[in-house]
Amino acid sequence: MRQHLSGISAAFVSVTTLFFAWGFITSNNDPLIASLKASFSLNYTEALLTQLVFFAAYGFMSFPAAALLAKLGSLRSILVALATMIAGCLLVQFIVRFQDYTLILAALFILGAGITTLQVAANPLAAALGPPESSHFRLTFAQAFNSLGVVLGVNFGSRIMLGEDVLKAGHAHITDPAERVIALQAVSHAFLLIAAMLVGLMVFIWFSRERITKAALDFGQAPGGSVLDALRSRWALFGALAIGLYVGAEVSIGSIMINFLNQSDIMGLPLEVAGFYLANIYWMGALIGRFIGSYLLTIVRAPILLGIAASVATTLCLVVALSSGPLAGYAALAVGLFNSIMFPTIFTITLERAGVSQASTSGLLCVAIVGGAVLPYAVGHMADSASLSASFFIPMAAYAVIAVFAVLAVRARVQSSGEEVVPLAH
């Protein structure tokens, strides 16, 4: 028995490394946006196409990834996902020499497609690797590693892509062709290192394949239904809207944070230092908040805690939009702490109240992550037409809708679909 449990634990540790990996890689978009904006003299709308393309992969690839998972199983799907991500990173190496922003976006879409497939395969696998009564602990632990990957990823990307020898004196635009080459070489170097990390991870998963496969078979998953089932549930649709708005708001704020803190009327930080603040305050707040939130959820009902977090985030965004100086900067950074519990609580609240197959509801919620593509584009347009501060009105509205979702969920009846409630990590 002890050997059996040891095998399950080892399998779960192996899968948890995947949560870390996609958090690490996805978070590199934040310093990447600042680097590409300077390199190609982009406006905010154009720069945030990076997030639009990257997260659009969720909308296009979630269902094909699910079909791949059904055909190949978890382990092979994970290996295919990692291979696709490696291909995307290596494609960046080839493309940057052409100094074409559109081609770089194409490579990022391929990378995003691989990450989508990885999430679709790894999330249910993490939930299955152990007895149902400990699934909450497993997923909370995995989410913490995802957040740790985000914190380290932003630090990594900021140091390489926004260093002083790359973007001189924190310039918002590069006009010297030689400096543009240096900046794009730094982007290429960052993604080459990520590709090497992924190769090592792929080798590690391959050598762990037997224990992962065995543990997954010991704790099989119940068959799910069609995503069309979830489309008949108002709560599933409302939850999908809330998930999309949350991901979009979180990604939007993270995407503009470096340039926002760089502004002279906010904090006037050099780009690399602003990246450090983004990693160690905004994203670190999400990491710490997940540990605090996991405890609070044992004593406070999830809809109530979600309502408090969303209301505070709404207020903070309003403060940012209507103020300036360090007050606006630190208010923006503080939003990360209150983002921390939103994804898992929205997810479980929706599963509990949808009244349809949890598998179909989970599928719809995964597709809704495409909100991470739509909202940043709107935020970029607002930043160009008004200001970066004014663009915080958009995530403010998103958090307000989430707060309404939480208030309505307090009174809504929890329904049972006969399946275990299993939240995914983000």
C-alpha positions, 0 to 999 in steps of 0.5 A: 500500500505504501509503495502504491501511494508513493507511486501516486504521489510521484505521478502527481509531482510529475504532473504538477511540473506541467502547471509550473511550466505553463504558468512560467511560459504564459507570464513571459507575455507581459515583458514580451509585450513591452519589448515588442512595443518598443522594438516595433514602435507599436501603439497599445492596441497593436502591442496587445495583439500578442495576448489576443493571438495567444489566448485565441488559441483557447477558443480555437484549440480547446475542442480539438485538444479534447478530441485529441485527449479522447483519442490518445489519452492523457500521457500522449496528449501531454507529450504532443502538447510539449512538442508543439510548445517546443516547436513554437519557441524554436519558430520564434528563433527563426522568425525574429531575424525577419523583424516582422511582428505578424510572423512573431504573432503566428509563432505565439499562436502555435505556442498557445495551441500547445499550452491549450492542449497541455491544460486540457490534458493535465487539469483532469489528470491532476484531479484523477491522481488520488482519492476524491476526498483530497482532490481540493488539496491537490488542485490547490497545490498545483495552482500554487505551483502555477502561480510560482511559475508565473512569478519566476517567469515574469522575473526571467522574461523581464531580466532577459528581454527588458534589461538595461543593455537591451532597452536603453534607459527604459525607452518606450520606442526603439528607432535605431535599427541596431538597437532593434536587432539587440532587443529582438535577439534578447527575445530570441534568447529568452524563447530558446531557453524556454525551449530547452526547459521544455525539452528537459520537461518532456524527457522527465515526463517520458521517464515518468510515463509508467507511474503516471499511466498507472496512477491515472488508471487506478483513479479513472475519470467518469465519462462526460457529456457534450458541451451542448448540455452546458449551453442549456444552463443559464448558470453555466453560461453565466459562469463562462461569462465570469471566467472569461471576464476574470481571465481577460481582466487579469491578463489585461492588467498584467499586460499593461502594468510594465508600461503603466508603472513606467509612466512619469506621472505614475511611478516613472520606473525603468521597464526592467524595474517595472517588470520586477514590480509586476512579478514580485507584487502583482503576480506574487500577490496572486501566489500568496492569495491562493494559500490564504484563500485556500484557508479562508474557503474552509471558513467562508462560503465561496460566493461570499469570498468571491464577492468580497474579492471582486468588489475590492478589485473593482474599487482598486481599478476605480482608484487607478482610473481616477488617480495618479502617482504611487497611489495609482501604481500600488492600487493596480499592483494590489489587484493581483492579491484579489485575483487569486481566488477568482478562477477556482471559486467561479469554476466550482460555483458554476459546477455546483449550480449548473445542474448539467454534466460537470464535464460539459460545463468544464468544457464550456468554461475552458473555452471561455478562457478566450476572454484573455484574448478579447479584453486586452484588445479592448484595453489597448484600444482604450489606452490609445484613445484615452490613457492607460489609467482610463483603460482600467475602467474596462477591468473594473467593469469586468470585476463588477460583473463577477461581483454580481455573479457572486451575489446571485450565487449566494441565493442560488440553489446548489444542484447535483449532477452526480459527479465530483466537483473538480475545479481546474487550475489557471 
